[in-house]
Amino acid sequence: MPNFTPEDLLLYDAGELDEIHRNAISEELKINWSLREKMHVLREAASRINAIKLHSPRKQTVQSIIRYAMRKSVTI
């Protein structure tokens, strides 16, 4: 039973693995309950992250960051 990292599973889910590794994970997912659970948790987390509604920062916040960065770049 090969060990697959969470990174391997993320690459598999994104379709970014070569055919050999993709097939190895596919076969292991068929027989390994623990690996299927890990894949389920990763997919659920990705789904929740994608469902989060993001808001733009206030202009005042952005301006404060820019002023801070400008002060720091002058002193360096």
N, CA and C atoms as an extended XYZ file, in Angstrom:
228
Properties=species:S:1:pos:R:3:atomname:S:1:resname:S:1:resid:I:1 pbc="F F F"
N         0.846       -1.172        0.000 N   MET     1
C         0.000        0.000        0.000 CA  MET     1
C         0.894        1.239        0.000 C   MET     1
N         0.868        1.993       -1.096 N   PRO     2
C         1.695        3.201       -1.168 CA  PRO     2
C         1.147        4.322       -0.283 C   PRO     2
N         2.028        5.203        0.130 N   ASN     3
C         1.610        6.365        0.913 CA  ASN     3
C         1.429        7.549       -0.028 C   ASN     3
N         0.259        8.156        0.024 N   PHE     4
C        -0.014        9.344       -0.774 CA  PHE     4
C        -0.188       10.527        0.170 C   PHE     4
N         0.446       11.620       -0.160 N   THR     5
C         0.355       12.820        0.666 CA  THR     5
C        -0.899       13.603        0.295 C   THR     5
N        -1.311       14.528        1.170 N   PRO     6
C        -2.430       15.404        0.800 CA  PRO     6
C        -2.138       16.172       -0.497 C   PRO     6
N        -0.881       16.522       -0.718 N   GLU     7
C        -0.508       17.217       -1.944 CA  GLU     7
C        -0.758       16.336       -3.161 C   GLU     7
N        -0.452       15.040       -3.032 N   ASP     8
C        -0.728       14.100       -4.119 CA  ASP     8
C        -2.220       14.067       -4.436 C   ASP     8
N        -3.036       14.046       -3.382 N   LEU     9
C        -4.481       13.985       -3.575 CA  LEU     9
C        -5.011       15.271       -4.207 C   LEU     9
N        -4.463       16.411       -3.802 N   LEU    10
C        -4.874       17.679       -4.401 CA  LEU    10
C        -4.505       17.726       -5.884 C   LEU    10
N        -3.309       17.282       -6.204 N   LEU    11
C        -2.894       17.241       -7.606 CA  LEU    11
C        -3.756       16.274       -8.405 C   LEU    11
N        -4.095       15.146       -7.801 N   TYR    12
C        -4.970       14.165       -8.443 CA  TYR    12
C        -6.330       14.785       -8.737 C   TYR    12
N        -6.891       15.459       -7.735 N   ASP    13
C        -8.215       16.057       -7.880 CA  ASP    13
C        -8.216       17.176       -8.913 C   ASP    13
N        -7.099       17.873       -9.042 N   ALA    14
C        -6.996       18.966      -10.011 CA  ALA    14
C        -6.625       18.472      -11.408 C   ALA    14
N        -6.348       17.165      -11.537 N   GLY    15
C        -5.982       16.613      -12.831 CA  GLY    15
C        -4.576       16.995      -13.265 C   GLY    15
N        -3.694       17.186      -12.308 N   GLU    16
C        -2.341       17.650      -12.619 CA  GLU    16
C        -1.267       16.589      -12.386 C   GLU    16
N        -1.658       15.331      -12.347 N   LEU    17
C        -0.685       14.247      -12.188 CA  LEU    17
C        -0.465       13.543      -13.513 C   LEU    17
N         0.725       12.970      -13.659 N   ASP    18
C         0.965       12.168      -14.845 CA  ASP    18
C         0.117       10.892      -14.765 C   ASP    18
N         0.000       10.207      -15.865 N   GLU    19
C        -0.899        9.056      -15.967 CA  GLU    19
C        -0.557        7.941      -14.982 C   GLU    19
N         0.708        7.691      -14.760 N   ILE    20
C         1.121        6.609      -13.862 CA  ILE    20
C         0.655        6.889      -12.437 C   ILE    20
N         0.921        8.098      -11.943 N   HIS    21
C         0.519        8.438      -10.578 CA  HIS    21
C        -1.005        8.546      -10.450 C   HIS    21
N        -1.644        9.095      -11.481 N   ARG    22
C        -3.104        9.204      -11.473 CA  ARG    22
C        -3.745        7.819      -11.384 C   ARG    22
N        -3.244        6.889      -12.163 N   ASN    23
C        -3.781        5.523      -12.133 CA  ASN    23
C        -3.519        4.847      -10.790 C   ASN    23
N        -2.352        5.094      -10.218 N   ALA    24
C        -2.025        4.493       -8.920 CA  ALA    24
C        -2.987        4.991       -7.844 C   ALA    24
N        -3.265        6.285       -7.835 N   ILE    25
C        -4.194        6.827       -6.839 CA  ILE    25
C        -5.609        6.325       -7.108 C   ILE    25
N        -5.999        6.267       -8.365 N   SER    26
C        -7.341        5.758       -8.706 CA  SER    26
C        -7.543        4.344       -8.193 C   SER    26
N        -6.561        3.503       -8.413 N   GLU    27
C        -6.662        2.112       -7.957 CA  GLU    27
C        -6.683        2.030       -6.431 C   GLU    27
N        -5.856        2.835       -5.781 N   GLU    28
C        -5.816        2.802       -4.320 CA  GLU    28
C        -7.121        3.334       -3.726 C   GLU    28
N        -7.721        4.327       -4.368 N   LEU    29
C        -9.002        4.855       -3.879 CA  LEU    29
C       -10.099        3.798       -3.914 C   LEU    29
N        -9.996        2.869       -4.857 N   LYS    30
C       -11.001        1.805       -4.968 CA  LYS    30
C       -10.953        0.841       -3.782 C   LYS    30
N        -9.772        0.645       -3.211 N   ILE    31
C        -9.626       -0.384       -2.180 CA  ILE    31
C        -9.300        0.156       -0.790 C   ILE    31
N        -8.933        1.422       -0.697 N   ASN    32
C        -8.462        1.966        0.569 CA  ASN    32
C        -9.478        2.960        1.140 C   ASN    32
N       -10.209        2.524        2.158 N   TRP    33
C       -11.240        3.352        2.784 CA  TRP    33
C       -10.640        4.621        3.373 C   TRP    33
N        -9.523        4.515        4.030 N   SER    34
C        -8.881        5.663        4.670 CA  SER    34
C        -8.514        6.730        3.640 C   SER    34
N        -7.980        6.312        2.515 N   LEU    35
C        -7.614        7.260        1.467 CA  LEU    35
C        -8.858        7.930        0.883 C   LEU    35
N        -9.938        7.165        0.714 N   ARG    36
C       -11.199        7.751        0.239 CA  ARG    36
C       -11.711        8.803        1.210 C   ARG    36
N       -11.578        8.539        2.514 N   GLU    37
C       -12.009        9.511        3.520 CA  GLU    37
C       -11.163       10.785        3.444 C   GLU    37
N        -9.857       10.630        3.270 N   LYS    38
C        -8.986       11.794        3.140 CA  LYS    38
C        -9.369       12.619        1.909 C   LYS    38
N        -9.662       11.932        0.818 N   MET    39
C       -10.074       12.625       -0.409 CA  MET    39
C       -11.393       13.360       -0.177 C   MET    39
N       -12.308       12.715        0.526 N   HIS    40
C       -13.599       13.339        0.826 CA  HIS    40
C       -13.404       14.609        1.662 C   HIS    40
N       -12.540       14.558        2.664 N   VAL    41
C       -12.273       15.718        3.515 CA  VAL    41
C       -11.665       16.853        2.693 C   VAL    41
N       -10.724       16.551        1.815 N   LEU    42
C       -10.109       17.583        0.970 CA  LEU    42
C       -11.136       18.215        0.036 C   LEU    42
N       -11.992       17.400       -0.563 N   ARG    43
C       -13.013       17.933       -1.470 CA  ARG    43
C       -14.041       18.779       -0.714 C   ARG    43
N       -14.403       18.339        0.475 N   GLU    44
C       -15.351       19.103        1.292 CA  GLU    44
C       -14.746       20.450        1.685 C   GLU    44
N       -13.477       20.458        2.068 N   ALA    45
C       -12.806       21.703        2.430 CA  ALA    45
C       -12.746       22.648        1.232 C   ALA    45
N       -12.415       22.128        0.070 N   ALA    46
C       -12.354       22.954       -1.137 CA  ALA    46
C       -13.730       23.524       -1.460 C   ALA    46
N       -14.754       22.721       -1.287 N   SER    47
C       -16.116       23.177       -1.542 CA  SER    47
C       -16.506       24.309       -0.602 C   SER    47
N       -16.155       24.170        0.660 N   ARG    48
C       -16.469       25.224        1.632 CA  ARG    48
C       -15.695       26.503        1.349 C   ARG    48
N       -14.435       26.365        0.979 N   ILE    49
C       -13.630       27.546        0.657 CA  ILE    49
C       -14.221       28.276       -0.540 C   ILE    49
N       -14.630       27.525       -1.555 N   ASN    50
C       -15.201       28.143       -2.751 CA  ASN    50
C       -16.547       28.812       -2.479 C   ASN    50
N       -17.233       28.387       -1.426 N   ALA    51
C       -18.543       28.945       -1.106 CA  ALA    51
C       -18.459       30.227       -0.277 C   ALA    51
N       -17.284       30.544        0.245 N   ILE    52
C       -17.125       31.731        1.075 CA  ILE    52
C       -17.235       32.979        0.205 C   ILE    52
N       -18.064       33.917        0.660 N   LYS    53
C       -18.195       35.175       -0.056 CA  LYS    53
C       -17.149       36.146        0.473 C   LYS    53
N       -16.291       36.599       -0.419 N   LEU    54
C       -15.230       37.512       -0.036 CA  LEU    54
C       -15.667       38.953       -0.280 C   LEU    54
N       -15.187       39.843        0.561 N   HIS    55
C       -15.494       41.262        0.432 CA  HIS    55
C       -14.209       42.032        0.180 C   HIS    55
N       -14.306       43.086       -0.589 N   SER    56
C       -13.148       43.945       -0.835 CA  SER    56
C       -12.853       44.755        0.423 C   SER    56
N       -11.585       45.041        0.662 N   PRO    57
C       -11.255       45.869        1.834 CA  PRO    57
C       -11.698       47.315        1.597 C   PRO    57
N       -11.879       48.037        2.692 N   ARG    58
C       -12.238       49.448        2.567 CA  ARG    58
C       -11.078       50.211        1.955 C   ARG    58
N       -11.391       51.289        1.246 N   LYS    59
C       -10.341       52.116        0.639 CA  LYS    59
C        -9.384       52.644        1.695 C   LYS    59
N        -9.909       53.004        2.860 N   GLN    60
C        -9.078       53.524        3.941 CA  GLN    60
C        -8.032       52.488        4.365 C   GLN    60
N        -8.418       51.234        4.404 N   THR    61
C        -7.497       50.168        4.776 CA  THR    61
C        -6.379       50.032        3.746 C   THR    61
N        -6.745       50.038        2.480 N   VAL    62
C        -5.752       49.919        1.406 CA  VAL    62
C        -4.798       51.113        1.444 C   VAL    62
N        -5.348       52.302        1.628 N   GLN    63
C        -4.506       53.494        1.682 CA  GLN    63
C        -3.542       53.433        2.868 C   GLN    63
N        -3.999       52.940        3.998 N   SER    64
C        -3.119       52.806        5.167 CA  SER    64
C        -1.974       51.848        4.884 C   SER    64
N        -2.262       50.755        4.219 N   ILE    65
C        -1.222       49.770        3.874 CA  ILE    65
C        -0.210       50.389        2.914 C   ILE    65
N        -0.701       51.133        1.934 N   ILE    66
C         0.194       51.766        0.959 CA  ILE    66
C         1.082       52.794        1.651 C   ILE    66
N         0.506       53.607        2.532 N   ARG    67
C         1.312       54.595        3.260 CA  ARG    67
C         2.380       53.903        4.105 C   ARG    67
N         2.008       52.845        4.780 N   TYR    68
C         2.964       52.094        5.591 CA  TYR    68
C         4.095       51.538        4.728 C   TYR    68
N         3.727       50.948        3.602 N   ALA    69
C         4.741       50.372        2.705 CA  ALA    69
C         5.666       51.449        2.166 C   ALA    69
N         5.126       52.604        1.850 N   MET    70
C         5.949       53.696        1.330 CA  MET    70
C         6.934       54.182        2.398 C   MET    70
N         6.480       54.291        3.650 N   ARG    71
C         7.382       54.706        4.728 CA  ARG    71
C         8.492       53.690        4.922 C   ARG    71
N         8.153       52.421        4.879 N   LYS    72
C         9.168       51.371        5.084 CA  LYS    72
C        10.146       51.321        3.916 C   LYS    72
N         9.680       51.547        2.689 N   SER    73
C        10.589       51.466        1.537 CA  SER    73
C        11.561       52.638        1.515 C   SER    73
N        11.175       53.772        2.072 N   VAL    74
C        12.051       54.945        2.111 CA  VAL    74
C        13.160       54.731        3.140 C   VAL    74
N        12.860       54.047        4.242 N   THR    75
C        13.852       53.851        5.300 CA  THR    75
C        14.824       52.721        5.011 C   THR    75
N        14.535       51.912        4.051 N   ILE    76
C        15.414       50.765        3.766 CA  ILE    76
C        16.560       51.154        2.908 C   ILE    76
